[in-house]
Amino acid sequence: MIHPARRFAGKILMTAAALAVAPHGAPLHAAAPGGAPAAPGYADLADLADSARLVVLAEVRKAAPVEAERAPGVRLGWGRFYMEARTRTLIAGNAPLGEAIRYLADMPLDERGKPPPMKNRQVLLFARATQGQAGDLQLAAPDAQVPWDAGTETRLRAILAALVAPDAPKKVTGVREAIHVPGNLAGEGETQFFLDTADQSAAAITVQHRPDGPAAWGVSFSEVAAAADNAPQRDTLPWYRLACFLPGRLPADADLSGTPENKAQAQADYRLVLDQLGPCIRSRVYKAP
């Protein structure tokens, strides 16, 4: 009799290969001590929620290792596992799911080559699709199985609600144009950064300089000009769209300011925005597509 893990892994070998996506360039933390996955931060949850069509709260019933030859692209120090779980709640999505679900997931291994204990543990699953029999899930990324706790679920539900809000900021893909215009008084001026988005919707950052105070900035994800006093709070969707996807420096060909001095000011204002956004910290080792 063929072992269930081998049979299931064989059925979705191509899926497993597709999930072996490139890792983040250099995550700040790859795993917590002892081999357990690091607690997901805001950016980790937003990455997964934004790439998943289904989010499921489940309870693990079984985890069986998949043979190395059937597990392409697994990171060093990790293993791929055939998972059986019981559905607790469908948090997002509307695909039909039975009580029993099956999927492949990658998990870190300890110094003995063992994964974290998973039986009866509750997890959050981020899936791109169902496939084959009802209950067979294709995860959004190899590590798109996140240990559940009440705090993580609360943060996740807030992210999911923000993603489907009518005014949800769209994915930022780059900086299209930047221009600094000096004012009439010394120390006065305005810089605008017009952003590229995945759906070609409007998005812009405005930085204002006044003679009597520090520079202030804000962002708008609509045709309405950005007010220079609404910089997004950390760990919100607008913050995530900027902090995690703006390029690390202003592209030289995007700076349309008229003089070298104005170009230099636009560059300085871009650095100001990045500094005030702060770093986008990710703990996951795989990148969600």
N, C-alpha and C positions, 0 to 999 in steps of 0.2 A: 504493500500500500504506500502510495506517495505521500510524504509528509506534507501537511497543509501549507507550511511556510514555503517549501520548495515549489509546490503547485501554484500558489498565489504569486510568488516572485517570478516564476516563469511566465505567467499570464501577462504581467505588466513590466517585463524587462525593459521595453522601450520607454515606458513611463519613468522608470527609475533612472534610465540614462538621461532623459529630459530634465529630471530634477537635479542632476549633478551640475548645477550652475556655478558660475565663478564666485569665489568668496569675496567679501569686502576686502578692500586693499589692506587695511591694518586696523582691525577692531581694537578698541581700547582695552576691552576685557573679553577673552574668548570663553572662559568658563570659570565657575566658582571653584574654590578648593575642593579636592576630593572627587573631581570628575563630574559633579552635578552641573547642569546647565546654569549659567549666570541668570539672575533675575532679569526679566526683560524690562528695558526702559521704555520711555515714550516712543522714541524713534523705532525701536524693534517692533512694538505693537502696531504702530502706524504703518510700517513697511508691510507687515503681514496682513493687516486688515484691508489695506488698499489694494492688495493683490489677490485677495480671496473672494470667492463668490459664496462660500459657506463658512460659517464659524459655528463649531459644535463644542458643547461641553460634554465630555465623555468620561467613563470610568474604565481604566485599562483592566482587561481580564487576562491577557497573555502577551508575552513578548518573546519571540523566537528569532535567533540570529539567522541572517541570510548569508549563504556562502559567498566568499569574496569574489568568485568569478561571476556571480549574479548581482554584484553590487558595484557598478562602475562609478568612479568619481567620488568615493567616500574620502573625507579628509583624514589625514594622519591622526591617529589617536581616537578615531570615531569608528562606529560600526553601524551597519544597516540592519533593521529589525522588522520582521513581520509582526504586526500588532493586531490583536483582537480586542475590541472594547464594546462597552454598552453605552448607547446614547442616553444622556441625561436631559439635555436641552439643546434645541437648535436656536442659537443666539441670533444668527443672521443667515439670510437665504431662504429659499422656498423649495429646494429639491426634496423629493420624497426620501426619507431615511427610515429604515427599520430600527428595531432596538439593537440589533447586532451590526457592528461596522468593522471593516477591515481596511488596513492601509499599511504602507511602508513608511518608516521614519528612521532618521539617523540620530544616534545618541552618542555622547562622549563616553569613553571607557576609562576606568580607573587603572591604577598601576598593575592590577591583576588581569586587565583585559575584560573587565566586567562592566556592564552598563549600570546606571542607577536603578535601584529597586523600583519597579513600576506597578506590580500587581495591586489592584484595588486603588491605585492612585488616580485622582481626577486630573484631567488635562484639558486644555483648550486646543482644538484642532482647526487649522486654517486650510481650507481645501479649495482647489481651483474647480474641481468637478467631481461628479460621481461617474463611475464607469462599470461596465459589466453588470453584475448582479446589484440589486439595490443594497446599499450599505458598503460597497467598495469605493473608497475615497482616494482621490489623487491629491496629495497635499500640495500647497502652493510653493513649498520649498522643502528640501530634505529635513530641515530642522523645524518645520512649522507645527510642531507639537510642543506646547508650552505648559509647564506645570501650573495647575490652577491654585489660586488663593483668592480670597474675597477682594483684596485690594486690587489685584491684577484684573479681575473681572470688572470691577467698577471703572477702572481706567479704560479698559477696552470698550465698554459700552459707551462711554463718553466719546471716544474716538469714532466709533461706528455712527453715533448720532451726528457728529460733526461732518463726517464724510457724506452723508445723505441730506444735509441741510440745504435749502434752496440757495443760500449764499456761500456754499462751501468753496474755499479757494481751490483752484485747479492746480495740477502739477506744473511746477516751474521747471523749465528745461534749459534756461540760460538767460543772458542779458543781451538784448537786441541793440539798444541804444542808450547812451548816457550823455548828458549835457549839463554843464554848469554855466549859469548866467549870473554875473555879479550884480548887486543892487546899486542904488545911488549913493549910499553911505558906506564909509569904510567898515569892513567886517560884515556887510550885508550881502546876501545872495541866496540862490536856490539851485540845487542839483536834482535832476530827475533821472531815474533809471527805469527804462521801459523793458519789461521782462518778456521773454518767450514762454509760452505755456503749451502743454500737450494738445489742447483743443483750440489753440489760437485765440482764446479769450483774453480780455484786457487784464493787465497787472502792471503796477508801477510803484516804485519807491520814491518818496520825496524827502529831501534833506533841506532844511531851512537854516540859514545863518542870520542872526540878528546882532546888532552892535552891543546890545545890553545883556547878553546871556549866551549859554552854550548852544551848540547846534542841536536841533531836534529833528526827528524823522518819523515817518509813518509809511504804511503800505496800503494800497487799494487793489482789490481784486475785481474791479468793475471799471466802467467808463468814467466814473466820478473820480476827480483828482484826489489823491491821498492827502489827508490832513497830516501835518507834521508833528502831531502829538499823540499818535496812536500806534506806536511801535508794539508789535505783538508780544504778549507774555510768553515766557518759556513754557514748553510742554502744552502748547495749543496747536491746532492744525495750521493756522497761518505761520506760526513760528517754524513748524516742521517743514512746510513748503519752502521756506527761505533758508533756514539754517542747514538743512540736510541736502539742498540741491543747488544753491547758488554756487558758481565757480569760486575757487579760492582767491582769485584775483580778477580785477576788471579787465576783460579783453581789450587790448589796445585799439583794435579796429572798431570797437563799439563806442569809443569816446569821441563824440562829435563836437566837443567844446572848442571854441574859436581860437584860443591862444594857448601857448604852453602853460601859462599860469592857471588858466581855467581848467585845462586838462589835468594839471597836478591837483587842483582842488577836487575835481571829480574822483580822481584816484583816492585821495585822502578821505573823501566822504564815503566811498565804497568800503574802505577799511574800517571806518567808524561803524557802519551798519553791521559788518561781519563781527567786529569786536563786541558790539552790544547784543547781538544775537547769541553769541557764545557758541561753543562747539556742539556739534551733533554727535552725541555719544551712542554708539551701538555696541551691544554685547554679543550679538549673533555672529556666527562664523560663516554662514551662508547668506547670500543675497537673494531676497525674494525677487522674482522676475517682474 
